[in-house]
C-alpha cells in the first residue's frame, strides 16, 4: 500500500456462506473518498450495482467504517460511520418498491479505533446467518460465533454478558438490542452502553442479518507518511485545546450537548409539542444545570478526547434510573420538550429504556409526539392506542408505547415504522403534522426560526432529515469530510489554519492534501450520495419540508408568530441546486459536475 496511514484492507464477511475475506481497497478509492462515510458510500455503491434491492434482504451490505484519524491520538477523532442502504426512507414516486436512500450513521466510543488496531480500514457484512451470531475479530483471526443465548438481551445486559463470554475487557464491540432483532425499522446500533449509530435504521439492517454484535481486538497501527510532522501537529492541537479553547472545553465537560437544551428553547429553535412551538416553558427542569445538580456523577470521554461530553449517574424521583448517558440535546428534546415532559426522572427512564432496546430516540420521540397530537385532535382514541391515554407530558403512556414499538406489539407494530407510515394508515389529514423528510423523522432543531438554514439542512440531507447535514453546500461538504476522517463535529472548529484537518491528513498519508483538493473530496462524497439516491428514484419533489412548517405559527415565547414561507423555501432550494451545479427541475447533478468530480461512473 503506497498511501501511508491505511492498510488498504477491508474485512469482507458473508454470513450466508460463512466466507471471510480480506480484500484490497483500490488506492484510487482511498484518494477520492478518504474513509469513514466517504469510503463506505463508494464501497456500498460498488456492492449494490443495481437500485431497488430490499434493504433487509441478504444482498444489502452494512459497512463499519473508521477513518484515517481513528485510532490515532488526535483529540476528538475516534468516530465510526455505519453505512448501508436505508430501511427508513422512500421516494414519493420511485419506480422501485424498495427505493431508498443511502444511510450513514456516526457513533463515537472506542469501536472504530479497535478496527484500525486489528489491521482493517473497514468491515463489510453481507448475507444472513441461519441463526443469531456475533463476529469475533483478533487481528487476522476472524470467527463467526453462535449468539443464540444472547438473542433477546437488552444492550445493557448483553454488554456485560459478551465481556464475560470473551473473557477479555480489551475487546471493543458494537451490538443491537431487541429492537434490532425484531426488525424495528428505526433500530440503532450501540457501543460502550450508550454511544449509538442511532439514525437511519442501521440496527434493523444488522438484525436482518441475524448479527447480534461485532467484537474486535487488535495490536497493529498503520505507518504514517510524515511521523515528525504529525507529532508537531499533535502537540499544537493539544496545546490549542488546553489554552485557546479552554473555556469551550469546560463548556463541553460541564453539560455536553445538554447545554443546548435551555439555549435552544430561548432561541425558539427547539422541537416542542410535535414541532408546534419553538420554546418550552419548563425547559430548566430538564436542562444541563438540573442534571448536573440532581443526576450526573461522572463524565466520560470517547477514545483520545478531552471533551468528556458523556454523562452518567442515577436519577431519582418518579423513577429510579441508572443513567449511562443523557440527556443529550436530541434525546432531552425529543423525549422531553417535544412531548411536554418536564419530569427529569421520567425523561431519564425513557432514554434508558430506549437505549436498552436499541432504538433511535430521535425517531421514536417524533412518533410519540405525532400520536399525541393525533390523540389531542381526536383523530385517534385510546382504543386505537390499545388503552394508552397518550396525553401531552404523560411519561407512563410514552413508556408503554415505546415498549410496544420495540417489541412490535399491537399498535407498536404500526408506530415503529415511523410517522410517514402512520399518517398513511391513519389518514384524516394527519400527514399535515407528520414531521419527516423522505420518511426520516427530523431531529430536535425546529425550522421556522433561522428557516433559511434549517430548511435547506433538512430538505437536502442525503439520508433523509438530518440536523448534521448543514444548510449550505460548504457546510455540507465539511460535515461529509468530518464523517470521512472520523472527526467529531464538537471540536471541528478548533482545527484551523496551521492545525487544519487537511494538514493532518497530509502528514498521515504522505499525500499533498491542499485545501482545494480537500474541499473537492467533500463535494465528491456528498455528490456520490446524491447519485445513489437519484438512482433509487429521489428527485426534487423529495427535497421538501413537512407541511406543518408552512401552515403552523408559533404561539408562545419570544419568537411567537414564526413560520416558514414556502415561496422563499422554494427560491432558496433552487439557488442551492444552482450552487451545486444540479438540475433545478430534477435535482440531478449535471454530467459536467460528475466528470469534474471523477464520478463519471455514476452518469446515467
N, C-alpha and C positions, 0 to 999 in steps of 0.2 A: 504494500500500500504506500504510494508515494506521498499522499496527503497525510501530514502528521496530525496527531490529536484524534485519530479514528483508528478502528480496527478494519473497517471496510467489510464487516461481517454481520449478517443478520441470522438470528436463530429462527429457523423455519420449522414449525411443528404442525403436522396434520393429525388431528385427533381421530379421524375416521380410520385411517390406515395405521396410525402409530408411528409413521415415518418422521424421523428427526434429522434435519439437515442444517449445516452451516453454509449459507450461500453468500457469495460475494456481492457486495453492493457496488454498482458501477461508479467509478470515480466522478464521472460527469454528473451523476445524480447528487453526489455529496457536494460538489462545487455549486450546483444550481439550487439545491433545496436544503442544505446545511444540516438538518437533523430534526428531531422532535416533530412538531406539527408539519413542517415543510416536507421533510423526507418521508414522513408517514403518509402524507397525501399522495406523493409521487408513487410510492410503493403500492398504495391502495388502488390508484389508477391502473397500474400495471397488473395487479392481481384480479381486478374486476374489469376486463376489457369490454364487457357488454353491459349496457344500462338495464335497469329494471329488475335485477335479481331481488329476491326476498331477503331483507336484512337479517332475518332469523333463520335463513337456510344455511346448511353446512358450507355452501360456496362463499359466503361472506367471510372476509378477513377482519381480524381485530389485531391492531398493532400497538405495542407498548414501546414508546419511543422517547428515550432521554435525548439530550442534545450534547454538543461538544463541550459545553460548560459543566455538564452534570458529572459529579464525582471529583471535580477539581475544587479546591477550597476557595472558590470565587464567591464572595458573600451574596446570599440571596439568589442562588443559581443552581438549584438542585431538582428542578421540576421534571415531570414526566408527562408526555402528551399521549393519550389513548386515542387512536384514530380508527374509525370504522365507517361503514355505511349506516346511516341513522334509521332506527326503528320508530322515530318520533315524528318525522316531517313528511309532508305530502304537498304536491303542487295542486293548484286549482284545476288545471286541465292537462295533466300529463297523459300521454298515451299508454303509460306503463302502470299496471296495477300497483306495483311496488316501487314506483318512482319516489326517491327520497334523497335528501342532501347528504353530503359528507358530514360526519360527526367527529369533532375533535374536543376532547375534554382534558383539562390540565390539572394535575394534582402535585402538591408538594410532598414533603416527607423524606424518606430515605430509599425508596424503591428504585428510582431512576439511577442514582449513583451506583447501587449494587449491580444493576445490569451492566454498567460500564466496567465495574471491577471484575465481573465474570468474563469479560472479553468480547462484549457484543455492543453494536450500535443500535440494536433494537431486537424485539421479539415479535414474530408474526405467528398467529394461530389461525388455522382454518379447520374445516371439518366439524365433526360432532362425535364425542365419545359415546360408547354404548351404555356407560354408567357414569356416575359422578367421579371426577378425577381432579387431581391437582398436579401441577408440574413442578418438579424439584430440579434446581439447577445449581451445580457446584462447578464453576469454571466450564470445562469441556464435558463434564459428566451431566447428562440430562436424562431425566426419568419421568415417565408418566405414571403417577401413583393413584391408587384407589382412594377416593374421598367419600365413599358411601356412608361411612359412620359420621361424617361431618355435615352431610346434607340436612338441611333444616335448621342448622345452628345460626343464631344471630351473630353479627360480626364481632361483638364483644367476647362472647363465649368462644367463638372459633379462633380468634386471635391468640388466646391463651392455649387452646387445645392444640393448635398447629405447632406452637413453640415446644410444647411437651412432646408431641409426636416427633419433631425433628431433633429434639434434644440439644439444640444449639441456638442461643439467642443472637448469634451473628447473622442468621438469615434475615433478609428483609422480604416482605410479602405484600401482595395486594389480593383482594378477595371480594366476593359478593355475599350478601345476606339472603334471607328468604325471598325478598322482593325480586332479586335477580333470578333465583331458582324458579320462581313462579312465573317468570317471563313478564313481569310488570314492565311495560314499555319505558317507564321513566326510572328504572332501577339504576343505581350508581355502583361504582367500584370504590372500595376504601382501602387505605393502608394506615398503619400506626393509629388505629382506633377511630380517627375522625378526619384524616386527610382524604379528600374524595375527588375522584373524577366523576363529578356529580351530574353533569349535563349531557343531554343527547342520547340517553338510553344505553350507554356503554355496558352497564351491568346486565341489561337484558340480553345483549348480544353474547356476553360471556356465559350467561345462564343457558342460552340456546345451544351452546356447545357442551353442556354438562361440565363446565370448567368452574370449579369452586375457587381455585386460588393458583397463584404462581409464587413460589418461594425461591429466592436467589441468594447465593453467597459466592463471593469472588475474591481473587487475590492479585488481580492484574491492574495495570494502568497503561494507557497508550502513551507513546513517546510524543513529546511536544516539538514543534518546529523551531522555536527560539526560546529555550528554557530561561535564559538570563533575562530576556525582555519580559517574559511572563512574570517572573518573580518581581521585577521592578514595578510592573503594573499592579501586581497583587499588593505590594507594600503601599503603593499610593492610594489604592481604593480602600484599603483597611484604615489608613490614616484619615481619609475623607469621611468614612463612616463615623469615626470617633471624634473628629474635630469639626469639620464644616457642616456635617449633618447630625450633630449631636442632639439637637432639640427634636428633630424629626424622628430620630431613632428612639428617643424616650417616649414620644407620642405613640409610636407603634407598640412599644413594650407595655405602656400603660393600658391601652384598650384594644389594640388591634383594629380590625375594621369596625368593631362595635362603636368606636369613637364617632363614626359617621351617622349613627342612629339619630342622635339629637341634632347634629348639624344638618342632615338632610331634611329632617322634619321642619326645622326652622326655615330652610331654603325653599320649601314647597316641592321638593323633588322625591318625596317618599311615596311608596305604594301604600295607600291607606284605604280600607274598605273596598277591596277589589278595584283599586285604582280610581275610585270616585273622588278622592281627596289627595292632597299632597302633604298635609300636615296632620300629625297625630297628637291630640291634646294631652295624652298620658305617656308620652314617649320617655320622660325622665324615669318612670318606674321600671323600664327595661333597658335603659341605656348603659353606657360603659361605667359611669360612676356608681350606679346601683349594683352592677355586677361586681365591681371591684370591692365595694363595701360588704356585700352580702354573700357572694358566691365564690369568686376566684381565689384560689390559694397558691397556684403555681403558674408560671409562664414557660412555655415550651417553644423550641425552635426546630425548624427543618434542618437538614444537613447543611453545615457551614453557613449559618445565617445568624446575624446579630439582632434581628428584629424581635424574635420570640413572640410572635403575634398569636400563638395558640394558647388558649387559657383553659385551665381545669380547676375543679373544686367540687363543692357539694351545695346544692340548692335545697333550702328547707322552707316549708310553708304549706301550701295546699298539697304539695307533693314533696317527697324526699328523693333527690335525684343525684346520682354520681355524674358529674359533668366532665366529659372528655374534652370538649371544645365548644365554646359558644356562650352567648350567641355571637355570631359574626353579624356583619351588616345585613347580608342577604337572608340568613336564617332568622335573625331577630325581626326583620321587617315582614317577611312572608308569613311566618307563623305568629308574629306579634301584631304590628300596626295594620297589616293588610286584613287581619281577622278581628281587629279591635280588641286584641288580647293584651292586657297590661299586667296580668298575673305572672310575675317573674318565674316562680317555681313551676307554674303550669307551662310557660313557654319553654323552660329548660326540659321539662318532661317530654314535650312534643319533639324537640330536637333530638333528645336521647333515643326515643323510640324510633324515629325516622332513620337515624344513623345505624341503629342496631338491625333494622330490617334492610338497610341499604337502599334508600330511595332518595331521589333528587328532591330536596326540600323546597327549592325554588318552584318547581312544577307542582309539587304536592300542595304547597301553600296557595298557589294560584287556583287549583281545582277546588279546594275547600272554600276559598273566597268566592269563586264563581257560584258554587252551590248555595252558599249563604245568601248571596244576592238573589238568586232564583227563588229561594225559600222566602225571603223577605217580600219579594214581589208577588208571591202567591202562584208562581209558575209551577212549582213543585210543592209537595207537602210531606209531612212526616211519614206517610205511607210509602211514598216514592223512596224515601230515605230509610225505610225499614225501621221506623220508630225513633230515629235520631232527630232531636229537636235542634236543628242546626242554626241557632241564632248567633248574631254577632257577639264576639267575646266569649263564646262557650268553649271552654277548654275540653271538658269531658266529651262533648259532641264531636269536637275536632279529633280527639284521640280515637274515638270509636270508628269514625270514618277512615282515619289514617290506617288503622289496623285492618279494616276491611279491604282497603286498597292494596295493601302489601300482601294480603293473603288471597286476593281476587275473590272475595266472598260477596255474593249478592250485589248490592249497589256498588261495592268496591270494584267489582269486575268492570263496570262501566266507567267509574270515576278514574281508575288508574290509567286509562287510555288518553286522558288529557281533556282540556276544555274544548278544543275543536270537535272532538268526537262526541263529547257530552252535548254540546249545542246542537249538533246534527241529530242526536237522538231525542232531545227534549223539544226542539223547535220553539214555537211561540216567541219568535224574535230574540231568543236567548243568545244568539250569535252576536247580538249588538253589544253584549258585555262580556264576551269570551275573549280574554286577553292573551293573544298569541300572534306570532308571525310564522307562517309556513307550518303551523301545527305545534310549534315550540313556544312554550309559555315565556313571557317576559320576566326579566329579573326585577329587582326591587326598586329600581330608579324610575320614577314616574316621568311622563313625557311633556305635559303642557308647559311647564316652566323650563326654559332652555330647549324649546322644542326643535329648533333648527339642528342642534347637535343630536339629541336623543332620537329624533325621528329617523335620521339617516343611519345612526348607530344600529337601531333595532331592525329597520326595514331591509338593510343591505347585508346583514350578517349571513355568512355562508352556512352556518349550522342552524339557521333559524334564530329568533330573537336572542341577542347576546349583549349584555352590558359591557363586555370587554372588547367589543368589536371596534369601537372608535367611530366618531362622527364625521370623518373626512378621510380621503384616500391616504394621506400621510400618516394619520394616526392608526389607521387600519393596517398599513404596511408595517409600521413599527410594532404593533401588537403581534402581528404574524411572526416577525423576526424574534421577538422575545420568546414566544412559544416554541420557536425552532431551535433557539440556543439553549433552552431550559432555564431561562432567566425569569425571575419573579417581577411582576409589574410594580410591586410596592416600592422597590428601591431603584427602579429603572431610571428615574430622573437624576439619580446621582452618578450615573455612568455617562459622562460627557467630557468633551474636549480631550485632554490628554489621557483620560481613562475611559474612552468610549468603548462600546461593545465591539466595534469594528477593529480597534487596536488590539483588544484581547484575542479576537478571532484570528488576526494576522499572526500574533505570537504563538498561538496554539497550533495553527495549521501550517505555517510556513508559506502560505499564500499571501499575496499583497491585496488585502481587502480594503480598497478605497471606500470612502463614504458613499460615493456614487454607486459602486458595484454592490455594496451592502444594501442600500436602499432599493436598488433594482431587484435584488433577491426577494425582498419583502413583497414587492409588486408582483413578481413572478409567482410566488407561492399563493398569494391571495387570488390571483387570476386563474391559476390551475384549479383551485377550489371552485371558483365560479364556473369554470368549464365542466367540471364534474357535475355540478348542479344543472347547468344548462342541458347537458347531455341526458339528464334524467327528466327533463321537461319543465324546469323552472325558468320563467321569463319575467318581464317587468311587472305583470299583474300580481305576481307573488311577492314582490318587494313592496309590501304595503304595511299599513298600521291597523290596529283594531279600530273598529267603527266608533267605539266609545270615546276615543280621544278627540274625534271631530264633532261630537254632539254634547258631551258632558262638560259642564263648567264647575270648577272648584267652588264650594260654598263656605269654606272655613279657612281661617288663617290669613297671613299677610298676602297670600297670592290668590285670594278669592277672585273668581271670575276667569281664571286661566283656562285656556282651551287651545287646541291645535287648529290652525287654519289649513284646510285641505288644499286650497289652491296654492298656498305658499309651500306646503309639503311637496306637491307635485312639481312645482317650479324648482325647488331645491334638489329633488331627485333627478330631474332632467340635467341640471347643472353638474351633479355628481357623475352621471354617466359620461358627460362630455369631458370632464376632467380625467376620467379613466380611459377614454377612447372606446367606450362601449356604445352600441346602438341605442338611441334614446327611445325607440319603439319596442324593441325586444329585450334589451339589456345584454345582448350578446357582445363579447369583446370582438373587435374587428380583427381580420386576418393580419393586418399590418402590425397591430399590437402584439398578437400572438407570435408572429415571426420575430419581432424585436426582442421579445422576452424569451426566446428559444423554446417556445411552446408550440412549434409547428405541428407536433404530433397530435395536438388536440383539435386541429382545424377540421370542421365538419362541412 
